[in-house]
Amino acid sequence: MAAAAMILPLLLLLCWFLLLSVGDAMCWFNDDASASAPAGWLVSWTNGMGWYKGMPREFVDGHNQLRARYGLQPMRWDNKLARQARRWSDAMRGDCQIRPSTGNSFAESLYIGRNGWNARASDAVRCWGDEEHLYDRDTGKCTAGVDFHECGHFAFMVRPNFTRIGCARAECFNGGVFITCNYFKDEQHQPATPPTYS
């Protein structure tokens, strides 16, 4: 009888927790879109907004640390570029596929995080920075035989006349994260011979 008296409160507590766990901030997700890993519950730590405190600084600092190694002037945050990035990342929430925006006059880097809603700005910056070994610093192009799509994110990060950046992060309905960064050139800081990309 004493054991039954202890089990009932535990069952009620479990039911209460399960009822609280079902809501708009939760979704069923697959840890990797291509994997057969067991699915689980996930809670958005940004309440589905995608934005978190310090995110712009995380993007800018990540880019500027890399640019400092190349002796380049730091990038600065641009709210207009960030608004454009926000519009595009919000539009991609439905299917969370890599698709560049169209009709813009700026360069763009895209990142998809498939591990739930955990991807942060630093994850995208690290991923793009990992393309460094495919980049030829002397020519400002990808190394021979490498397509621009394979090193272009890194090339944008270290392009001398790209000094303004605006980025956004959106949490996709399927549990992934879509991140986009827009870059715009500073007309006052044109390199003597601008790098060309193939």
N, C-alpha and C positions, 0 to 999 in steps of 0.2 A: 504494500500500500504506500509506503514512504517513497519507493522508487517511482511509482506512478505519479505521485504528487510532485516530484521533481521534474519528470518528463513533460508534464503538461505546460508549465511555464516556459520550458525550453522550446517546445513546439509552437507556442503562441509567439514567442520572440522571433523564431525563424520565419513564421508566416508574416509577421509585421515587417521584418526586414525585406522579404521578397516583394511585398506590396509596395514598399517605398522604393525598391530598386527598379521598378518598371515605370518609365516616364520618358519624356522627350529627350533628356540628356543621355539616354542609353540606347545602344543599338546592338544588334547581333552582327559580329564581324568575323571574317576569316583573317587570321594573322598575316597571311601572304596570299595574294590573289591567285598565285599559281601553285601553292602548296596544298597538301591534303592534311595540314595540321588541324587538330580539333578546334572548333570555334569556341568563343567565350564572350562574356559580357564586358563591356567597356564603358567607362564614364569619361565624358569630355572634361578636361581640367580647365577649359576656357568657356564652359557652358555653351559650346557650339558656336561661339563668336569667332574663333580662330585667332583673335588678337590677344596678346598678353603683355603685361607690364615689362618694359625693357626690350621688347622685340626689335624696334628700330635700331636701338644701340647695338644689339647683338648682330644684326645684319651689317651695319656700318663698321663696327670694330673688326668683324671677321674679314671683311674686304680690305680694310686699311692695314691690318697686320700683314697680309699678303703683299699689298702694294708697297709697304715700307721695305720689304726685302728686295724689291725691284727699284727702289729709290724714287718712287712716284709720289706725287702729292696726294693727300688723303681725299677720299670721297666724302660728300656731305649728303645728308638726308634731304629729299625733295618731296614735299607733301603732294604736289600735283602728280608726280610719277607714282607715288604711293596710292593715291586715289584711283588712278588708272589700273594699277596692279590689283587693287581691291575689287574693282568692277569685274576684271577678268577672272580672278580666282573665285569670286562668288558665282560667276557663270559656269564654272567648271565643277562645282560641287556635286552636280547630279550624277555624272559618270566618272569623274576624276581621271580623265585621260589626258595624256600630253598632247596638247594642241596649242600652237602659238596664236596669239591674238593677231588680228589683221588690220591694215590701214593705219598703222602707227609710225611715227617718225623717230622711234627710239629702239635701242637694242633690248632684248628680253632673254632672260634665263628662266627655265622652268624646272621644277623638282616635284616628284610625287613620292610621298612616304606611304608605304603600304602596311606599316606596322601599327595598325589602329590609328589613334589620334595623337600619337606621342611625338611625331617629328617636330623639331624646333627649327628656328632660323639657322642655328649653328650646324644642324645636320645638312641643310641645303648648301651652306657655304663650304663645309668640309667636302661634300660630294663634288662640287664644282672645282674646288682646289685640288682634288685628287687627279684632275686632268693635266696637272702641270707637266708631268713626264711626257705628254704628247705635244707640248708646245715648244716651238723654237724661238727663244728669246731674241736671237740675232735678226730674224726675219719678221717677227711679229705674226707668224703663221703657225699652223699645225706642222708637225714634223712631216717629212716626205712620206707620202702614201696614207696619211691620216686625214679623214674627212673632217670638215669644220664642225660637224655635229658632235664629233667626239672630243674636241678640245675647245669649242667655241665659248662655253661657259667661262672657262679659265681665261681665255683671250679677252673677254669682256671685262673681267675683273682687273686685268692689268693693262688695259688699253689706256695710254697716257692721257688722252683728251676726254675720257669718261670720268667726270668728277662729281656727277650727281646721280643719286640712286634712290629709288622708292620701291618698296617691296610689300607683299601681302601674303597672308597665310589663311587658307580656308579649310575647314573640316568637311570632308566629303560625306555624303549621305551613306556611303558604303563602308565608312570607317577609316578611309585614307586621309591624307593631308595633301593639298595642292598649294605649292609655293611658287610665286613668281616675283622676279626682280626686274625692274626696268632701269636702263642706264641711258643717260643723255650726255652729250658732249658739251664741254665748256669751250665756246668759241674763242675765249681769251687764251686758251692753253692748247693750241694746235701744235702737234709735234712737227718738226722740220719735214719729215717724210712720214705721213700717216701710214700705219700698217695696213696692208691689204690682206684679205682673207679669201681663200679658195674653198 
